[in-house]
């Protein structure tokens, strides 16, 4: 992987974990062969590896992503919780 391409791609994506996931998914698609997803989205990719092609596609806005909305989770308080019935001894 070209370090310069990684730096440029990080300017677009910002989060390195998201970048890794995007590149790895695209590399799998490029290496799968057959079908439209396995062809590069750029015209000039001579002598580039699959990871460099994926990074170039990100830099040239051929690939995009959306971050999901973060929802704050709340812990249930236990109020109004039904308790299991206890066995009675007669």
PLY file of the C-alpha trace (Angstrom):
ply
format ascii 1.0
element vertex 90
property float x
property float y
property float z
element edge 89
property int vertex1
property int vertex2
end_header
0.00 0.00 0.00
1.21 3.44 -0.90
1.59 5.60 2.23
0.81 8.79 0.31
-2.49 7.33 -0.90
-3.35 6.34 2.68
-2.75 9.91 3.90
-4.92 11.38 1.15
-7.68 8.84 1.80
-7.60 9.62 5.53
-8.28 13.26 4.68
-11.54 12.13 3.05
-12.64 9.49 5.56
-11.00 10.80 8.79
-11.66 7.64 10.86
-8.88 5.08 10.22
-11.10 2.15 11.27
-13.71 3.09 8.68
-10.98 3.46 6.05
-9.64 -0.01 6.80
-13.12 -1.51 6.47
-13.79 0.33 3.19
-10.47 -0.70 1.66
-10.74 -4.33 2.76
-14.28 -4.67 1.41
-13.29 -3.12 -1.92
-10.17 -5.30 -2.20
-12.35 -8.39 -1.73
-14.67 -7.14 -4.48
-11.78 -6.44 -6.85
-10.20 -9.84 -6.21
-13.48 -11.74 -6.55
-13.49 -11.52 -10.34
-16.50 -11.66 -12.60
-19.26 -9.08 -12.56
-19.26 -5.31 -12.50
-18.06 -4.88 -8.91
-14.74 -6.52 -9.73
-13.74 -3.82 -12.22
-11.92 -0.69 -11.04
-13.97 2.51 -10.99
-11.01 4.51 -12.32
-9.63 4.49 -15.86
-5.90 4.64 -15.13
-4.95 1.88 -12.68
-1.96 0.40 -14.47
0.57 -1.25 -12.15
-1.49 -0.65 -9.00
-2.39 -3.31 -6.48
-5.96 -3.88 -5.32
-5.45 -1.87 -2.11
-4.00 1.09 -4.02
-6.91 0.97 -6.47
-9.36 1.02 -3.54
-7.55 3.97 -1.94
-7.52 5.85 -5.26
-11.26 5.28 -5.66
-11.84 6.75 -2.20
-9.62 9.77 -2.96
-11.46 10.45 -6.25
-14.88 10.18 -4.53
-15.85 7.04 -6.43
-16.69 5.37 -3.11
-18.59 6.88 -0.24
-19.88 5.97 3.18
-22.38 7.14 5.75
-21.76 6.94 9.45
-24.79 5.70 11.37
-26.39 8.00 13.89
-25.14 7.33 17.40
-27.98 6.63 19.79
-27.37 7.01 23.49
-28.41 3.87 25.31
-30.13 4.05 28.67
-30.06 1.41 31.31
-33.47 0.22 32.49
-34.21 1.20 36.07
-36.24 -1.86 37.00
-39.37 0.06 37.92
-42.62 -1.64 36.93
-40.72 -4.81 36.15
-42.75 -7.97 36.56
-41.18 -10.46 38.85
-41.65 -14.17 38.41
-44.21 -15.72 40.71
-42.71 -17.46 43.67
-43.60 -21.08 44.36
-45.86 -21.40 47.33
-45.34 -23.92 50.02
-48.58 -25.29 51.39
0 1
1 2
2 3
3 4
4 5
5 6
6 7
7 8
8 9
9 10
10 11
11 12
12 13
13 14
14 15
15 16
16 17
17 18
18 19
19 20
20 21
21 22
22 23
23 24
24 25
25 26
26 27
27 28
28 29
29 30
30 31
31 32
32 33
33 34
34 35
35 36
36 37
37 38
38 39
39 40
40 41
41 42
42 43
43 44
44 45
45 46
46 47
47 48
48 49
49 50
50 51
51 52
52 53
53 54
54 55
55 56
56 57
57 58
58 59
59 60
60 61
61 62
62 63
63 64
64 65
65 66
66 67
67 68
68 69
69 70
70 71
71 72
72 73
73 74
74 75
75 76
76 77
77 78
78 79
79 80
80 81
81 82
82 83
83 84
84 85
85 86
86 87
87 88
88 89
